[in-house]
Amino acid sequence: MCHSVCSYLEQDLAGFSHSAFTFGIESHISQSNINGALVPPAALISIIQKGLQYVEAEVSINEDGTLFDGRPIESLSLIDAVMPDVVQTRQQAYRDKLAQQQAAAAAAAAAAANQQGSAKNGENTANGEENGAHTIANNHTDMMEVDGDVEIPPNKAVVLRGHESEVFICAWNPVSDLLASGSGDSTARIWNLSENSTSGSTQLVLRHCIREGGQDVPSNKDVTSLDWNSEGTLLATGSYDGFARIWTKDGNLASTLGQHKGPIFALKWNKKGNFILSAGVDKTTIIWDAHTGEAKQQFPFHSAPALDVDWQSNNTFASCSTDMCIHVCKLGQDRPIKTFQGHTNEVNAIKWDPTGNLLASCSDDMTLKIWSMKQDNCVHDLQAHNKEIYTIKWSPTGPGTNNPNANLMLASASFDSTVRLWDVDRGICIHTLTKHQEPVYSVAFSPDGRYLASGSFDKCVHIWNTQTGALVHSYRGTGGIFEVCWNAAGDKVGASASDGSVSTVKCFQRGVGRVFTVACSLLLAIHESGFLFFFSK
């Protein structure tokens, strides 16, 4: 086993030679009579995979050798597999799930019978459901079914090929139809998707290089974060090579920002566009001068890697970390001006609301917390997800936004395959969106806040109505979805995927929301401005 671990560190991880050396010394493998050269590559991975399969087999088979009647359909994680009584716990969970499915099926059958009776008696129903609302049974079979009228046809989607590895991130330019993407192939790309583009969807390749031996060579590191400035003239990227870079929208490298001592996990422009904020595995955050490329201030307050950052104002920001802490810092201050503590596991993401008054955070502890600078304890501790919460987004609605008359909402995406919409004022979940089958990695509100896009590793992008929670559009890509984003016009959604593809989906026609037949001779169109128009056929 020790030889397998050593081989894993040296060969499979490619670069952990010091760790392998230290482990070899402390485990005394040199004194072993086993020839380490005979250990095949990926031996440790193979052993672990077989162990997982053995535990899954235990869960699937009764003590007498017969197949368990609630045979599992989900794979075990490494953590699940080593938990005490995992076999009994999983089998009981599947029994409970089977009972719920049977109860749901019985209820659906009864509802169908009642509906038929109601229809015979002349009672009005909307799609067979009271108030026209979708009722979703709590089982995978029902959730996988997507109505044909919500599926986005292939001619409404553009699949962009060019990246040679998974695409972790994508972001639309705030003023034009340029879509930026960042990939594991050590490049970012800018795709021109404007309708007046003469050559279709052209791409600019932004190669991330480092200086070695007097020449530029590819860094061979992932590009995992990027952000446009508010004017749409500059793009900032963050890479696992430890450098942040600033590019023009034409694809030219303007600055290379180097002071982090390891991978960069997140970076953001401030609203004014004079500073860039970055967070790194070196436990620090840095404010950079976007004009000179110099570091204005480095903040070494976290005790573990910093995972996310977000600006509250042009010189004040929040950062979160695997150390479970959230710090609010200000340029020129040598200590955090506020520290929030309360999470019991890694804090994955943080976001200020549109006014900068409330800070939302999500964590591997499965909770979502709302904080205020006016108090030390959280304002709300929202607990509803049953797995890690990966990311969160505020709606662009409420006071201080372009949509002041709409209520402020918060969306959370979780590894439990659900998305939840929250009324933060009341501290309650108003919608649970359950069509996804795998972890949900990204959510994004449309510019008017009326729709929410979600992307999951089930390869699907879903578009939801934020008021009703109804699924209005669905697109199935060719790889697991890492990121989704809306363009400024609110008619296209971009998505980046694990197979190296970038997709853009046209969800709505500009100017017109939805069209309905009112009578045989009339059409009703609801304009995006909210006005109603009648047309004769």
Stockholm file with secondary structure:
# STOCKHOLM 1.0

chainA/1-537         MCHSVCSYLEQDLAGFSHSAFTFGIESHISQSNINGALVPPAALISIIQKGLQYVEAEVSINEDGTLFDGRPIESLSLIDAVMPDVVQTRQQAYRDKLAQQQAAAAAAAAAAANQQGSAKNGENTANGEENGAHTIANNHTDMMEVDGDVEIPPNKAVVLRGHESEVFICAWNPVSDLLASGSGDSTARIWNLSENSTSGSTQLVLRHCIREGGQDVPSNKDVTSLDWNSEGTLLATGSYDGFARIWTKDGNLASTLGQHKGPIFALKWNKKGNFILSAGVDKTTIIWDAHTGEAKQQFPFHSAPALDVDWQSNNTFASCSTDMCIHVCKLGQDRPIKTFQGHTNEVNAIKWDPTGNLLASCSDDMTLKIWSMKQDNCVHDLQAHNKEIYTIKWSPTGPGTNNPNANLMLASASFDSTVRLWDVDRGICIHTLTKHQEPVYSVAFSPDGRYLASGSFDKCVHIWNTQTGALVHSYRGTGGIFEVCWNAAGDKVGASASDGSVSTVKCFQRGVGRVFTVACSLLLAIHESGFLFFFSK
#=GR chainA/1-537 SS CHHHHHHIIIIITTSCHHHHHHHHHHHTGGGSSSCGGGSCTTHHHHHHHHHHHHHHHHHHBCTTSCBCTTCCCSCCCHHHHTSTTHHHHHHHHHHHHHHHHHHHHHHHHHHHHHHHHHHHTTCCCBTTBGGGCCCCCSSHHHHHCCCGGGBCCGGGEEEECCCSSCEEEEEECSSSSEEEEEETTSEEEEEECCTTCTTSSEEEEEECEEEETTEEEECCCCEEEEEECTTSSEEEEEETTSCEEEEETTSCEEEEECCCSSCEEEEEECTTSSEEEEEETTSCEEEEETTTCCEEEEECCCSSCEEEEEESSSSEEEEEETTSEEEEEETTCSSCSEEEECCSSCEEEEEECTTSSEEEEEETTSEEEEEETTCSSCSEEEECCSSCEEEEEECSCSTTSSCTTSCCCEEEEETTSCEEEEETTTTEEEEEECCCSSCEEEEEECTTSSEEEEEETTSEEEEEETTTCCEEEEEECSSCEEEEEECTTSSEEEEEETTSCEEEEECSCTTEEEEEEEETTEEEEEETTSCEEEEEC
#=GC SS_cons         CHHHHHHIIIIITTSCHHHHHHHHHHHTGGGSSSCGGGSCTTHHHHHHHHHHHHHHHHHHBCTTSCBCTTCCCSCCCHHHHTSTTHHHHHHHHHHHHHHHHHHHHHHHHHHHHHHHHHHHTTCCCBTTBGGGCCCCCSSHHHHHCCCGGGBCCGGGEEEECCCSSCEEEEEECSSSSEEEEEETTSEEEEEECCTTCTTSSEEEEEECEEEETTEEEECCCCEEEEEECTTSSEEEEEETTSCEEEEETTSCEEEEECCCSSCEEEEEECTTSSEEEEEETTSCEEEEETTTCCEEEEECCCSSCEEEEEESSSSEEEEEETTSEEEEEETTCSSCSEEEECCSSCEEEEEECTTSSEEEEEETTSEEEEEETTCSSCSEEEECCSSCEEEEEECSCSTTSSCTTSCCCEEEEETTSCEEEEETTTTEEEEEECCCSSCEEEEEECTTSSEEEEEETTSEEEEEETTTCCEEEEEECSSCEEEEEECTTSSEEEEEETTSCEEEEECSCTTEEEEEEEETTEEEEEETTSCEEEEEC
//
